[in-house]
Amino acid sequence: MSASVLYDAPGPKARVRNRIYAVAGTVAIVALLAVSVLRLSDKGHLDPAMWDIFNYAGIRQNIADALLATLKAFGLAAVGSLVLGVALAVARLSDKAPVRVLATGFIELFRSIPLLITIYAVWVAFLTDYSLWALAIGLSIYNGCVQAEVLRAGVNAVPKGQREAAYALGMTKTQVMTTVLMPQAVRAMLPTIISQLVVTLKDTSLGFVILYPELLYSARLIASNTQVNGQYPYVSTIVVFGAIYIALCLALSALATWIEKRGRRAKTGIAVPDAAAKEIVLIADAGQALGNNTGGPDGPGITKN
């Protein structure tokens, strides 16, 4: 007998009803798509001429320039957000109350402000003539705050025994953070970090507000300044530029998967110096001993003289 804790197994009538709902939902979605395609076709948006505009050398060059501008802004924002995220995460985990309070206030402030407002404020107040840096800094501030919380959660998830073992070996707080805690936090939270980088990539589209010539800005220019048979090619432009964004996100996800697999192999496939290997073994053994000690200073595993 197989039973589920979360829900009861459907009976014969429920299974038939679920199949009917599934078929009806599928038919409704297909019908909606068919109606949409027919309406677009009637208005001429699916004519071959609407798609032939992307064979023009000028439009292709505009798309290539916009793609390069988008990748440039994303690269700066990705590096900036990761660096700021590490700094804020370490500051929020600091033993010094003023540093911890300032980091917490900074994170909560810029996580609460809409990203578009942050980008626009940086552009208007400081970098009116440098829209690339205004976009990159705005993205770095917001996404850095998010990455800081991700890294902080990863550090807190590391078993406490490993931290105590590292201190027992005479490591400083900086050494513990950089060599024991942060590498494990990054490895554990890598999928979430990459997911936030994908969000950062898509948020580069907000650059059109400050007139930065990224993909969305170029798409608006192409769609509003090109006429085919008296109509503007909005549908074909949306499809083409949407496909570019999807390809970029898929490429970033594939890179993340490759890095994650390589990281798993590196844990067993990379040779380390003898001194480092001995230190790692000592930390692991001491961490295991402290992790098994659940009874406090006088608990099991420790003999008190």
N, C-alpha and C positions, 0 to 999 in steps of 0.2 A: 504494500500500500504506500503510495507516494503522496504526501501531503505537503502543502506549502504554508509557511507561517504567515506570508503576506496576503494571500488570497486563496479562495477556494477554487479547486479545479472545476472548469465549466462542464456542465452536463451535456447530454445530446442536444437538447433544445437550445442551450446557450451557444453551443458550437455552430449550429445551423444559423442562429441569429447573427453571430459574429461574422460568418461568411457572407451573409446577405449585406451586412453593413459594409464589409470590405469591398464587395463588388459594387455596391451603390456609390461608395466614396470614390472608387477608381473611375467609374463611369462619369461621375460629376466632374472630376478633375480633368479627364480627357475631353469632355464636352466644353469645359471652360477654356482649355488650351485651343481647341478647334475654333471656338468663337473668336478668341483673340487673334489667331492667325488669319482668319477670314476677314476680320475688320481691318487689320493692318494691310492685308492684300488689297482690299477694296480701296483703301486710301493711298495706295501706291508705294507704301513703305517697303515692300518686299520686291520691288522691281529691280532687275539686275543693275540698272543705272545707279541706283542708290548705293550699291556695294562697289561699283566700278570706280568710285572716287578714291578708293584706297590704293589704286594702281598708279595714281599720280605721284611723281617723284617728290613734289613739294610737300604733299600731305604725309608721305612716308618719312620724309626728313623731319617734319614736325613731330611725328610720333616717336621717332628715334631720339630726338633731342629731349622730349618730355620724359621718356623712359630713363634716359641718363640723369636728368635732373631729379627724378623721383628716387632713383637708386642712390644718388649723392646725398640727398636729404635723409634718406633712411639710414645710410651708413653712418652719418654723423650722429643721428638721433639714437641709433642702436648702441654705438660705443658710449655716447654720453649718458644714456639711461642706465647702462650696466655699471659704469664707473660710479655714477651718482647713487645707484641702488646699493652697491657694496658699501660706499661711505655712509649712507644713511642707516643701513642695517647694522653696521658696526657701531655707529653712534647711538642707535636706539638700544643696543645691547650693552652699552657702556655702564660701568659701575658708578660713574659720576653723574649725579642727578641733573645738574644744569645741562650737560651735553645731551642726556637722554630726553629731557623735556624739550629742548630746542629741536632735536630731530623729530620727536613725536609731533610737535606743533607744525613743523614744516611739512611733514607727510600729510597730516590731516587737513591742513590748509589747501594744498594744491591738489589733493584728491577730491576735495569738495568743489573746487572751482572748475567749471566746464573747460575742457581743453581748448575749445575755440576762443574763449575769452583770454586764456593765458597766452596763446599765440598772438592774438591781435594786440594785447597789451604790450608784449615784448616788442612787437613790430612798431607800434605807434610811439612808445616811450623811448626806445633805445636804438632800434635798428631799422629805421624807415628806409634807408638806402641799401639794406642788406637782407632781403627777404629770405634768402637761404638760411642764414644764421638765425633769423627770428623764428623760422619754422623749426629748425633743428633744436634750438634751445627750448622752445615751448614743448616740443615732443619729449625732449630729454627730462625736463622737470616733471611732467606728469607721469610718464612711464617709469622714470627713475623711482618715484614714490611707490608705484605699484611693485616694481622689482624689489625694492627694499623690504616690503612686507613679505614677498615670496621667499627671499633669502633668509629673513628673520625666522620664518616658520621652518625653513629647512635646518637652520642652526639649532633651533629648539627641539627639533625631532631627533638630533643626534643623541645616542644614549649618554646619559650623564656620566657613566663610568669612564668613558673615553676621555672626557675633559678632566676628570679627577686624576686619571692615570697620567695624563700629560703633565699636569701640575706636579704630580709626585716625582716625575722624572726630572724636574727642575726647569721646565719650559716656562717662558714668560707668557703673559696674556696675549701679546702680539703673535708669538710663535704658535700658541695654541689655536688662535683664530685663523691664522693664515695656512698652517700646515695640517691641522687636524679637523677643525670644525667646518670652515668655509669650503674646502674641496668636497667633503661629503655632502654638504648642503646643496652645492651646485649640481652634483651628480644626482641627488635625490629629486631636486626640483627642476631638472632640465626640461622636461616636457612643458611645465608651466611657464618657464622662462621663454622658451621658444614660442609658445602660444601668445605671450605678451609681445614678443617681437613681431609676430604676424599682425597683431593689432596695431603696432607702431607703423608697420609698412602701410597698412590701409589708411591710417590717420594722416599720412602725408598728403592725402587728397584735400585736407583742410587748407593746404597752402594756397588754393585758388582765392581765398578770402583776402590774402595779403599780396595778391598778384604774382605769386611765385609760379613759374611756367612748368608745373608738373603735369601729370597725365590728365587729371580732371580739368585743369585750366585749358590744356590743349584740346581736349574733347569739346569743351564749350565753344572754343574759337572755331573749330572745324564745323561743328553742327550749326552754329549761328551765322557763319560767313560763307557757307557753301549752299548753293541752290541747285537742285536737280528737278527739271520739269516743274519749276515753280514751287517746289517743296524743300524743306530743310531735312537733311538725313539724320534725324535724331535717333531713330531706332537702330539703324546700322552702326552709328557711332557708339551708342550704348553697348551694343553687342560686342563690337571689336575691342573697345577699351575695357569692358567687363572681363572679356577673355584674357586680356593682358594681366589684369589684377589677379585673376584666378591662377594663371600660370606662375606668376611671381610667388604667390602664397604657397602653391604646391611645391615649387622649387625650394623655398625656405623650409617647408616641412620635411622634404626629402633630405635636405642638408642636416636637419636636426636628427633625423633617424640615423643617418650615417655617423654623426658624431656620437650618438648614444651607443651604437653598436661598437664603434671603435673604443669608446670608454670602457665597455664591458670587457673587451679583449685586452685592453691595457692593464686591467687589474691583475691579470695572470700572465700576460705575454711580454711584459716589459721587465727587463732585468734592472735591479737597483744595486747601488754600491753596498758592500758588506756592512759598513757602519750604519747606513740608512736602513738596511734590512733589519739589523739587530734592534735599532730603535723602534721600528714599526712593530716588530715582534714583542718587544717590551711593553709598548702601549697597548697592543691587542691583549696580551696576557693580563696586564694590570687592569685594563678596562673590563675584561671578563670577570676577574676576581671581584672588582668593585661592583659590577652589575649583579653578580650572584649574591652579594652581601645585602640582604634586604632587611636586616635587623638593626641598622644604625652602627655607630662606632663599636658597640659591644655585641653586635649581632653575630650570626654564624659566619665562619670563615676567618675571624680575627680573634687571636688569643690575647687576652689582657693579662699583663704581668702584675 
